[in-house]
Amino acid sequence: MRGNVDDITGPGGEIDVADLTFLVAFLFQGGPVPPCIEEGNVDGILGPGGPIDVADLTYLVAFLFQGGSDPAGCP
Ligand SMILES: [Ca+2]
C-alpha cells in the first residue's frame, strides 16, 4: 500500500495514525525525514519530490478517517 510514511512496517506496510504522527513531527518538530521522501508528499501534488506541507496532513487525515483517496507512494 502506498503512503506508509514512517516505513515502520517496511515499504508497503500499513498506513495508520503513526504515519500521521511521523509527518507532524517532521513538519513541525524537527523530526526525521520520511525514509522515502516521495512518500511524505502524501497528496502527490507536483509528483515525486513535490512539497511536503500541511496539505499532506489534511490528505492523510482524510484517507485515514474519511475514506479519502490513496496516498501517493514511493516511486
Ligand atoms: Ca504535498
PDB file of the backbone (N, CA, C, O) and the ligand in Angstrom, with CONECT records:
HET     CA  A 101       1
ATOM      1  N   MET A   1       0.850  -1.196   0.000  1.00  0.00           N
ATOM      2  CA  MET A   1       0.000   0.000   0.000  1.00  0.00           C
ATOM      3  C   MET A   1       0.885   1.245   0.000  1.00  0.00           C
ATOM      4  O   MET A   1       2.004   1.237   0.513  1.00  0.00           O
ATOM      5  N   ARG A   2       0.372   2.272  -0.567  1.00  0.00           N
ATOM      6  CA  ARG A   2       1.167   3.482  -0.714  1.00  0.00           C
ATOM      7  C   ARG A   2       1.011   4.409   0.482  1.00  0.00           C
ATOM      8  O   ARG A   2       0.038   4.313   1.230  1.00  0.00           O
ATOM      9  N   GLY A   3       1.968   5.300   0.657  1.00  0.00           N
ATOM     10  CA  GLY A   3       1.851   6.332   1.672  1.00  0.00           C
ATOM     11  C   GLY A   3       2.186   5.884   3.079  1.00  0.00           C
ATOM     12  O   GLY A   3       1.773   6.519   4.049  1.00  0.00           O
ATOM     13  N   ASN A   4       2.938   4.788   3.199  1.00  0.00           N
ATOM     14  CA  ASN A   4       3.381   4.337   4.517  1.00  0.00           C
ATOM     15  C   ASN A   4       4.559   5.206   4.926  1.00  0.00           C
ATOM     16  O   ASN A   4       5.712   4.781   4.858  1.00  0.00           O
ATOM     17  N   VAL A   5       4.256   6.439   5.357  1.00  0.00           N
ATOM     18  CA  VAL A   5       5.273   7.472   5.537  1.00  0.00           C
ATOM     19  C   VAL A   5       6.384   7.055   6.485  1.00  0.00           C
ATOM     20  O   VAL A   5       7.559   7.305   6.215  1.00  0.00           O
ATOM     21  N   ASP A   6       6.020   6.418   7.600  1.00  0.00           N
ATOM     22  CA  ASP A   6       7.052   6.106   8.595  1.00  0.00           C
ATOM     23  C   ASP A   6       7.838   4.842   8.268  1.00  0.00           C
ATOM     24  O   ASP A   6       8.886   4.594   8.866  1.00  0.00           O
ATOM     25  N   ASP A   7       7.347   4.044   7.331  1.00  0.00           N
ATOM     26  CA  ASP A   7       8.009   2.798   6.926  1.00  0.00           C
ATOM     27  C   ASP A   7       8.280   1.867   8.102  1.00  0.00           C
ATOM     28  O   ASP A   7       9.154   1.004   8.022  1.00  0.00           O
ATOM     29  N   ILE A   8       7.535   2.037   9.191  1.00  0.00           N
ATOM     30  CA  ILE A   8       7.776   1.216  10.379  1.00  0.00           C
ATOM     31  C   ILE A   8       7.603  -0.260  10.056  1.00  0.00           C
ATOM     32  O   ILE A   8       8.370  -1.098  10.530  1.00  0.00           O
ATOM     33  N   THR A   9       6.614  -0.571   9.263  1.00  0.00           N
ATOM     34  CA  THR A   9       6.399  -1.969   8.896  1.00  0.00           C
ATOM     35  C   THR A   9       7.002  -2.280   7.537  1.00  0.00           C
ATOM     36  O   THR A   9       6.648  -3.274   6.902  1.00  0.00           O
ATOM     37  N   GLY A  10       7.911  -1.428   7.100  1.00  0.00           N
ATOM     38  CA  GLY A  10       8.583  -1.644   5.823  1.00  0.00           C
ATOM     39  C   GLY A  10       7.772  -1.093   4.672  1.00  0.00           C
ATOM     40  O   GLY A  10       6.589  -0.789   4.820  1.00  0.00           O
ATOM     41  N   PRO A  11       8.424  -0.965   3.504  1.00  0.00           N
ATOM     42  CA  PRO A  11       7.708  -0.468   2.331  1.00  0.00           C
ATOM     43  C   PRO A  11       6.478  -1.326   2.049  1.00  0.00           C
ATOM     44  O   PRO A  11       6.538  -2.555   2.085  1.00  0.00           O
ATOM     45  N   GLY A  12       5.390  -0.670   1.775  1.00  0.00           N
ATOM     46  CA  GLY A  12       4.164  -1.405   1.515  1.00  0.00           C
ATOM     47  C   GLY A  12       3.407  -1.751   2.782  1.00  0.00           C
ATOM     48  O   GLY A  12       2.375  -2.419   2.729  1.00  0.00           O
ATOM     49  N   GLY A  13       3.924  -1.292   3.940  1.00  0.00           N
ATOM     50  CA  GLY A  13       3.261  -1.590   5.210  1.00  0.00           C
ATOM     51  C   GLY A  13       1.992  -0.784   5.392  1.00  0.00           C
ATOM     52  O   GLY A  13       1.582   0.004   4.540  1.00  0.00           O
ATOM     53  N   GLU A  14       1.400  -1.017   6.535  1.00  0.00           N
ATOM     54  CA  GLU A  14       0.111  -0.396   6.839  1.00  0.00           C
ATOM     55  C   GLU A  14       0.237   1.120   7.026  1.00  0.00           C
ATOM     56  O   GLU A  14       1.232   1.622   7.548  1.00  0.00           O
ATOM     57  N   ILE A  15      -0.793   1.821   6.588  1.00  0.00           N
ATOM     58  CA  ILE A  15      -0.884   3.257   6.830  1.00  0.00           C
ATOM     59  C   ILE A  15      -1.790   3.454   8.032  1.00  0.00           C
ATOM     60  O   ILE A  15      -2.942   3.021   8.026  1.00  0.00           O
ATOM     61  N   ASP A  16      -1.269   4.108   9.064  1.00  0.00           N
ATOM     62  CA  ASP A  16      -2.063   4.294  10.268  1.00  0.00           C
ATOM     63  C   ASP A  16      -1.741   5.648  10.910  1.00  0.00           C
ATOM     64  O   ASP A  16      -1.073   6.496  10.319  1.00  0.00           O
ATOM     65  N   VAL A  17      -2.233   5.815  12.123  1.00  0.00           N
ATOM     66  CA  VAL A  17      -2.041   7.086  12.817  1.00  0.00           C
ATOM     67  C   VAL A  17      -0.556   7.371  13.047  1.00  0.00           C
ATOM     68  O   VAL A  17      -0.156   8.532  13.128  1.00  0.00           O
ATOM     69  N   ALA A  18       0.257   6.330  13.153  1.00  0.00           N
ATOM     70  CA  ALA A  18       1.695   6.532  13.349  1.00  0.00           C
ATOM     71  C   ALA A  18       2.297   7.300  12.174  1.00  0.00           C
ATOM     72  O   ALA A  18       3.243   8.066  12.353  1.00  0.00           O
ATOM     73  N   ASP A  19       1.760   7.100  10.986  1.00  0.00           N
ATOM     74  CA  ASP A  19       2.259   7.828   9.815  1.00  0.00           C
ATOM     75  C   ASP A  19       1.918   9.316   9.930  1.00  0.00           C
ATOM     76  O   ASP A  19       2.700  10.188   9.550  1.00  0.00           O
ATOM     77  N   LEU A  20       0.737   9.570  10.462  1.00  0.00           N
ATOM     78  CA  LEU A  20       0.313  10.954  10.678  1.00  0.00           C
ATOM     79  C   LEU A  20       1.225  11.620  11.716  1.00  0.00           C
ATOM     80  O   LEU A  20       1.678  12.750  11.529  1.00  0.00           O
ATOM     81  N   THR A  21       1.480  10.912  12.793  1.00  0.00           N
ATOM     82  CA  THR A  21       2.346  11.416  13.859  1.00  0.00           C
ATOM     83  C   THR A  21       3.748  11.691  13.312  1.00  0.00           C
ATOM     84  O   THR A  21       4.363  12.708  13.634  1.00  0.00           O
ATOM     85  N   PHE A  22       4.232  10.790  12.497  1.00  0.00           N
ATOM     86  CA  PHE A  22       5.566  10.922  11.912  1.00  0.00           C
ATOM     87  C   PHE A  22       5.651  12.187  11.055  1.00  0.00           C
ATOM     88  O   PHE A  22       6.627  12.935  11.118  1.00  0.00           O
ATOM     89  N   LEU A  23       4.620  12.405  10.263  1.00  0.00           N
ATOM     90  CA  LEU A  23       4.612  13.548   9.353  1.00  0.00           C
ATOM     91  C   LEU A  23       4.500  14.866  10.129  1.00  0.00           C
ATOM     92  O   LEU A  23       5.132  15.857   9.766  1.00  0.00           O
ATOM     93  N   VAL A  24       3.699  14.872  11.189  1.00  0.00           N
ATOM     94  CA  VAL A  24       3.594  16.059  12.045  1.00  0.00           C
ATOM     95  C   VAL A  24       4.956  16.365  12.666  1.00  0.00           C
ATOM     96  O   VAL A  24       5.385  17.519  12.693  1.00  0.00           O
ATOM     97  N   ALA A  25       5.631  15.334  13.163  1.00  0.00           N
ATOM     98  CA  ALA A  25       6.943  15.517  13.784  1.00  0.00           C
ATOM     99  C   ALA A  25       7.943  16.068  12.771  1.00  0.00           C
ATOM    100  O   ALA A  25       8.738  16.953  13.088  1.00  0.00           O
ATOM    101  N   PHE A  26       7.896  15.538  11.555  1.00  0.00           N
ATOM    102  CA  PHE A  26       8.801  16.011  10.507  1.00  0.00           C
ATOM    103  C   PHE A  26       8.552  17.476  10.178  1.00  0.00           C
ATOM    104  O   PHE A  26       9.493  18.256  10.026  1.00  0.00           O
ATOM    105  N   LEU A  27       7.283  17.843  10.068  1.00  0.00           N
ATOM    106  CA  LEU A  27       6.943  19.193   9.625  1.00  0.00           C
ATOM    107  C   LEU A  27       7.157  20.244  10.713  1.00  0.00           C
ATOM    108  O   LEU A  27       7.607  21.354  10.429  1.00  0.00           O
ATOM    109  N   PHE A  28       6.838  19.895  11.944  1.00  0.00           N
ATOM    110  CA  PHE A  28       6.764  20.934  12.982  1.00  0.00           C
ATOM    111  C   PHE A  28       7.715  20.754  14.147  1.00  0.00           C
ATOM    112  O   PHE A  28       7.899  21.675  14.943  1.00  0.00           O
ATOM    113  N   GLN A  29       8.322  19.582  14.261  1.00  0.00           N
ATOM    114  CA  GLN A  29       9.128  19.331  15.457  1.00  0.00           C
ATOM    115  C   GLN A  29      10.547  18.895  15.122  1.00  0.00           C
ATOM    116  O   GLN A  29      11.251  18.371  15.984  1.00  0.00           O
ATOM    117  N   GLY A  30      10.969  19.102  13.903  1.00  0.00           N
ATOM    118  CA  GLY A  30      12.330  18.716  13.534  1.00  0.00           C
ATOM    119  C   GLY A  30      12.550  17.219  13.544  1.00  0.00           C
ATOM    120  O   GLY A  30      13.675  16.754  13.723  1.00  0.00           O
ATOM    121  N   GLY A  31      11.484  16.462  13.352  1.00  0.00           N
ATOM    122  CA  GLY A  31      11.587  15.003  13.350  1.00  0.00           C
ATOM    123  C   GLY A  31      12.299  14.498  12.110  1.00  0.00           C
ATOM    124  O   GLY A  31      12.607  15.269  11.200  1.00  0.00           O
ATOM    125  N   PRO A  32      12.562  13.183  12.079  1.00  0.00           N
ATOM    126  CA  PRO A  32      13.299  12.593  10.960  1.00  0.00           C
ATOM    127  C   PRO A  32      12.571  12.731   9.616  1.00  0.00           C
ATOM    128  O   PRO A  32      11.343  12.784   9.549  1.00  0.00           O
ATOM    129  N   VAL A  33      13.363  12.785   8.575  1.00  0.00           N
ATOM    130  CA  VAL A  33      12.840  12.833   7.217  1.00  0.00           C
ATOM    131  C   VAL A  33      12.204  11.479   6.907  1.00  0.00           C
ATOM    132  O   VAL A  33      12.735  10.443   7.307  1.00  0.00           O
ATOM    133  N   PRO A  34      11.080  11.475   6.203  1.00  0.00           N
ATOM    134  CA  PRO A  34      10.489  10.177   5.835  1.00  0.00           C
ATOM    135  C   PRO A  34      11.505   9.307   5.089  1.00  0.00           C
ATOM    136  O   PRO A  34      12.221   9.807   4.222  1.00  0.00           O
ATOM    137  N   PRO A  35      11.576   8.012   5.415  1.00  0.00           N
ATOM    138  CA  PRO A  35      12.544   7.114   4.770  1.00  0.00           C
ATOM    139  C   PRO A  35      12.485   7.191   3.247  1.00  0.00           C
ATOM    140  O   PRO A  35      13.521   7.156   2.583  1.00  0.00           O
ATOM    141  N   CYS A  36      11.297   7.295   2.699  1.00  0.00           N
ATOM    142  CA  CYS A  36      11.140   7.550   1.268  1.00  0.00           C
ATOM    143  C   CYS A  36      10.524   8.940   1.164  1.00  0.00           C
ATOM    144  O   CYS A  36       9.327   9.110   1.395  1.00  0.00           O
ATOM    145  N   ILE A  37      11.326   9.917   0.825  1.00  0.00           N
ATOM    146  CA  ILE A  37      10.877  11.311   0.872  1.00  0.00           C
ATOM    147  C   ILE A  37       9.669  11.544  -0.031  1.00  0.00           C
ATOM    148  O   ILE A  37       8.810  12.370   0.275  1.00  0.00           O
ATOM    149  N   GLU A  38       9.605  10.814  -1.144  1.00  0.00           N
ATOM    150  CA  GLU A  38       8.467  10.974  -2.046  1.00  0.00           C
ATOM    151  C   GLU A  38       7.159  10.574  -1.368  1.00  0.00           C
ATOM    152  O   GLU A  38       6.096  11.105  -1.690  1.00  0.00           O
ATOM    153  N   GLU A  39       7.248   9.632  -0.427  1.00  0.00           N
ATOM    154  CA  GLU A  39       6.059   9.165   0.262  1.00  0.00           C
ATOM    155  C   GLU A  39       5.534  10.211   1.240  1.00  0.00           C
ATOM    156  O   GLU A  39       4.361  10.195   1.612  1.00  0.00           O
ATOM    157  N   GLY A  40       6.421  11.123   1.653  1.00  0.00           N
ATOM    158  CA  GLY A  40       5.982  12.206   2.526  1.00  0.00           C
ATOM    159  C   GLY A  40       5.058  13.173   1.804  1.00  0.00           C
ATOM    160  O   GLY A  40       4.221  13.828   2.425  1.00  0.00           O
ATOM    161  N   ASN A  41       5.215  13.257   0.494  1.00  0.00           N
ATOM    162  CA  ASN A  41       4.331  14.098  -0.322  1.00  0.00           C
ATOM    163  C   ASN A  41       3.048  13.310  -0.574  1.00  0.00           C
ATOM    164  O   ASN A  41       2.736  12.906  -1.695  1.00  0.00           O
ATOM    165  N   VAL A  42       2.325  13.114   0.520  1.00  0.00           N
ATOM    166  CA  VAL A  42       1.184  12.197   0.516  1.00  0.00           C
ATOM    167  C   VAL A  42       0.155  12.529  -0.556  1.00  0.00           C
ATOM    168  O   VAL A  42      -0.397  11.638  -1.201  1.00  0.00           O
ATOM    169  N   ASP A  43      -0.095  13.819  -0.737  1.00  0.00           N
ATOM    170  CA  ASP A  43      -1.142  14.204  -1.690  1.00  0.00           C
ATOM    171  C   ASP A  43      -0.669  14.129  -3.139  1.00  0.00           C
ATOM    172  O   ASP A  43      -1.475  14.275  -4.059  1.00  0.00           O
ATOM    173  N   GLY A  44       0.634  13.903  -3.354  1.00  0.00           N
ATOM    174  CA  GLY A  44       1.142  13.711  -4.702  1.00  0.00           C
ATOM    175  C   GLY A  44       1.169  14.965  -5.561  1.00  0.00           C
ATOM    176  O   GLY A  44       1.414  14.887  -6.765  1.00  0.00           O
ATOM    177  N   ILE A  45       0.917  16.129  -4.949  1.00  0.00           N
ATOM    178  CA  ILE A  45       0.911  17.368  -5.726  1.00  0.00           C
ATOM    179  C   ILE A  45       2.306  17.644  -6.279  1.00  0.00           C
ATOM    180  O   ILE A  45       3.290  17.591  -5.541  1.00  0.00           O
ATOM    181  N   LEU A  46       2.393  17.933  -7.547  1.00  0.00           N
ATOM    182  CA  LEU A  46       3.641  18.163  -8.289  1.00  0.00           C
ATOM    183  C   LEU A  46       4.479  16.890  -8.407  1.00  0.00           C
ATOM    184  O   LEU A  46       5.649  16.949  -8.784  1.00  0.00           O
ATOM    185  N   GLY A  47       3.887  15.750  -8.086  1.00  0.00           N
ATOM    186  CA  GLY A  47       4.565  14.475  -8.302  1.00  0.00           C
ATOM    187  C   GLY A  47       5.671  14.207  -7.302  1.00  0.00           C
ATOM    188  O   GLY A  47       5.810  14.924  -6.311  1.00  0.00           O
ATOM    189  N   PRO A  48       6.478  13.145  -7.570  1.00  0.00           N
ATOM    190  CA  PRO A  48       7.572  12.807  -6.662  1.00  0.00           C
ATOM    191  C   PRO A  48       8.497  14.005  -6.456  1.00  0.00           C
ATOM    192  O   PRO A  48       8.868  14.681  -7.416  1.00  0.00           O
ATOM    193  N   GLY A  49       8.864  14.263  -5.212  1.00  0.00           N
ATOM    194  CA  GLY A  49       9.705  15.411  -4.909  1.00  0.00           C
ATOM    195  C   GLY A  49       8.907  16.689  -4.696  1.00  0.00           C
ATOM    196  O   GLY A  49       9.484  17.747  -4.446  1.00  0.00           O
ATOM    197  N   GLY A  50       7.577  16.596  -4.795  1.00  0.00           N
ATOM    198  CA  GLY A  50       6.721  17.743  -4.560  1.00  0.00           C
ATOM    199  C   GLY A  50       6.754  18.163  -3.103  1.00  0.00           C
ATOM    200  O   GLY A  50       7.327  17.472  -2.261  1.00  0.00           O
ATOM    201  N   PRO A  51       6.130  19.315  -2.805  1.00  0.00           N
ATOM    202  CA  PRO A  51       6.221  19.868  -1.450  1.00  0.00           C
ATOM    203  C   PRO A  51       5.503  19.009  -0.406  1.00  0.00           C
ATOM    204  O   PRO A  51       4.429  18.460  -0.648  1.00  0.00           O
ATOM    205  N   ILE A  52       6.137  18.916   0.758  1.00  0.00           N
ATOM    206  CA  ILE A  52       5.512  18.282   1.918  1.00  0.00           C
ATOM    207  C   ILE A  52       5.073  19.401   2.842  1.00  0.00           C
ATOM    208  O   ILE A  52       5.900  20.145   3.368  1.00  0.00           O
ATOM    209  N   ASP A  53       3.768  19.516   3.036  1.00  0.00           N
ATOM    210  CA  ASP A  53       3.249  20.612   3.840  1.00  0.00           C
ATOM    211  C   ASP A  53       1.955  20.204   4.529  1.00  0.00           C
ATOM    212  O   ASP A  53       1.594  19.027   4.559  1.00  0.00           O
ATOM    213  N   VAL A  54       1.262  21.198   5.081  1.00  0.00           N
ATOM    214  CA  VAL A  54       0.050  20.907   5.844  1.00  0.00           C
ATOM    215  C   VAL A  54      -1.005  20.210   4.982  1.00  0.00           C
ATOM    216  O   VAL A  54      -1.817  19.439   5.494  1.00  0.00           O
ATOM    217  N   ALA A  55      -0.994  20.479   3.690  1.00  0.00           N
ATOM    218  CA  ALA A  55      -1.959  19.832   2.799  1.00  0.00           C
ATOM    219  C   ALA A  55      -1.793  18.312   2.828  1.00  0.00           C
ATOM    220  O   ALA A  55      -2.763  17.575   2.651  1.00  0.00           O
ATOM    221  N   ASP A  56      -0.569  17.847   3.052  1.00  0.00           N
ATOM    222  CA  ASP A  56      -0.335  16.399   3.118  1.00  0.00           C
ATOM    223  C   ASP A  56      -0.936  15.809   4.389  1.00  0.00           C
ATOM    224  O   ASP A  56      -1.444  14.687   4.382  1.00  0.00           O
ATOM    225  N   LEU A  57      -0.875  16.568   5.476  1.00  0.00           N
ATOM    226  CA  LEU A  57      -1.522  16.113   6.714  1.00  0.00           C
ATOM    227  C   LEU A  57      -3.028  16.014   6.511  1.00  0.00           C
ATOM    228  O   LEU A  57      -3.660  15.035   6.909  1.00  0.00           O
ATOM    229  N   THR A  58      -3.587  17.037   5.891  1.00  0.00           N
ATOM    230  CA  THR A  58      -5.028  17.050   5.630  1.00  0.00           C
ATOM    231  C   THR A  58      -5.420  15.854   4.773  1.00  0.00           C
ATOM    232  O   THR A  58      -6.431  15.197   5.023  1.00  0.00           O
ATOM    233  N   TYR A  59      -4.611  15.584   3.766  1.00  0.00           N
ATOM    234  CA  TYR A  59      -4.884  14.465   2.855  1.00  0.00           C
ATOM    235  C   TYR A  59      -4.848  13.133   3.602  1.00  0.00           C
ATOM    236  O   TYR A  59      -5.693  12.261   3.395  1.00  0.00           O
ATOM    237  N   LEU A  60      -3.844  12.999   4.481  1.00  0.00           N
ATOM    238  CA  LEU A  60      -3.682  11.746   5.222  1.00  0.00           C
ATOM    239  C   LEU A  60      -4.829  11.551   6.213  1.00  0.00           C
ATOM    240  O   LEU A  60      -5.320  10.435   6.385  1.00  0.00           O
ATOM    241  N   VAL A  61      -5.252  12.627   6.861  1.00  0.00           N
ATOM    242  CA  VAL A  61      -6.402  12.549   7.775  1.00  0.00           C
ATOM    243  C   VAL A  61      -7.637  12.112   6.999  1.00  0.00           C
ATOM    244  O   VAL A  61      -8.398  11.262   7.461  1.00  0.00           O
ATOM    245  N   ALA A  62      -7.832  12.690   5.827  1.00  0.00           N
ATOM    246  CA  ALA A  62      -8.996  12.341   5.005  1.00  0.00           C
ATOM    247  C   ALA A  62      -8.950  10.867   4.609  1.00  0.00           C
ATOM    248  O   ALA A  62      -9.972  10.182   4.620  1.00  0.00           O
ATOM    249  N   PHE A  63      -7.754  10.385   4.258  1.00  0.00           N
ATOM    250  CA  PHE A  63      -7.610   8.981   3.883  1.00  0.00           C
ATOM    251  C   PHE A  63      -7.920   8.060   5.067  1.00  0.00           C
ATOM    252  O   PHE A  63      -8.640   7.072   4.921  1.00  0.00           O
ATOM    253  N   LEU A  64      -7.376   8.389   6.226  1.00  0.00           N
ATOM    254  CA  LEU A  64      -7.488   7.508   7.389  1.00  0.00           C
ATOM    255  C   LEU A  64      -8.887   7.486   7.985  1.00  0.00           C
ATOM    256  O   LEU A  64      -9.366   6.441   8.425  1.00  0.00           O
ATOM    257  N   PHE A  65      -9.544   8.650   7.999  1.00  0.00           N
ATOM    258  CA  PHE A  65     -10.775   8.759   8.787  1.00  0.00           C
ATOM    259  C   PHE A  65     -12.013   9.095   7.969  1.00  0.00           C
ATOM    260  O   PHE A  65     -13.132   8.991   8.471  1.00  0.00           O
ATOM    261  N   GLN A  66     -11.828   9.492   6.729  1.00  0.00           N
ATOM    262  CA  GLN A  66     -12.983   9.950   5.960  1.00  0.00           C
ATOM    263  C   GLN A  66     -13.101   9.261   4.606  1.00  0.00           C
ATOM    264  O   GLN A  66     -13.820   9.730   3.724  1.00  0.00           O
ATOM    265  N   GLY A  67     -12.387   8.140   4.446  1.00  0.00           N
ATOM    266  CA  GLY A  67     -12.485   7.399   3.194  1.00  0.00           C
ATOM    267  C   GLY A  67     -11.901   8.128   1.996  1.00  0.00           C
ATOM    268  O   GLY A  67     -12.360   7.942   0.869  1.00  0.00           O
ATOM    269  N   GLY A  68     -10.884   8.962   2.234  1.00  0.00           N
ATOM    270  CA  GLY A  68     -10.258   9.708   1.149  1.00  0.00           C
ATOM    271  C   GLY A  68      -9.428   8.818   0.240  1.00  0.00           C
ATOM    272  O   GLY A  68      -9.282   7.620   0.484  1.00  0.00           O
ATOM    273  N   SER A  69      -8.889   9.419  -0.805  1.00  0.00           N
ATOM    274  CA  SER A  69      -8.106   8.687  -1.805  1.00  0.00           C
ATOM    275  C   SER A  69      -6.793   8.173  -1.231  1.00  0.00           C
ATOM    276  O   SER A  69      -6.292   8.677  -0.226  1.00  0.00           O
ATOM    277  N   ASP A  70      -6.242   7.144  -1.905  1.00  0.00           N
ATOM    278  CA  ASP A  70      -4.962   6.577  -1.508  1.00  0.00           C
ATOM    279  C   ASP A  70      -3.860   7.631  -1.548  1.00  0.00           C
ATOM    280  O   ASP A  70      -3.816   8.461  -2.456  1.00  0.00           O
ATOM    281  N   PRO A  71      -2.975   7.591  -0.560  1.00  0.00           N
ATOM    282  CA  PRO A  71      -1.805   8.470  -0.607  1.00  0.00           C
ATOM    283  C   PRO A  71      -0.836   8.080  -1.728  1.00  0.00           C
ATOM    284  O   PRO A  71      -0.814   6.939  -2.189  1.00  0.00           O
ATOM    285  N   ALA A  72      -0.044   9.060  -2.148  1.00  0.00           N
ATOM    286  CA  ALA A  72       0.990   8.781  -3.146  1.00  0.00           C
ATOM    287  C   ALA A  72       2.007   7.820  -2.544  1.00  0.00           C
ATOM    288  O   ALA A  72       2.194   7.775  -1.328  1.00  0.00           O
ATOM    289  N   GLY A  73       2.653   7.060  -3.403  1.00  0.00           N
ATOM    290  CA  GLY A  73       3.601   6.078  -2.918  1.00  0.00           C
ATOM    291  C   GLY A  73       5.039   6.387  -3.282  1.00  0.00           C
ATOM    292  O   GLY A  73       5.338   7.395  -3.923  1.00  0.00           O
ATOM    293  N   CYS A  74       5.915   5.502  -2.862  1.00  0.00           N
ATOM    294  CA  CYS A  74       7.318   5.602  -3.209  1.00  0.00           C
ATOM    295  C   CYS A  74       7.453   5.163  -4.675  1.00  0.00           C
ATOM    296  O   CYS A  74       6.922   4.122  -5.062  1.00  0.00           O
ATOM    297  N   PRO A  75       8.163   5.955  -5.487  1.00  0.00           N
ATOM    298  CA  PRO A  75       8.265   5.568  -6.896  1.00  0.00           C
ATOM    299  C   PRO A  75       9.081   4.274  -7.080  1.00  0.00           C
ATOM    300  O   PRO A  75       9.261   3.812  -8.206  1.00  0.00           O
TER     301      PRO A  75
HETATM  302 CA    CA A 101       2.282  17.554  -0.857  1.00  0.00          CA2+
END
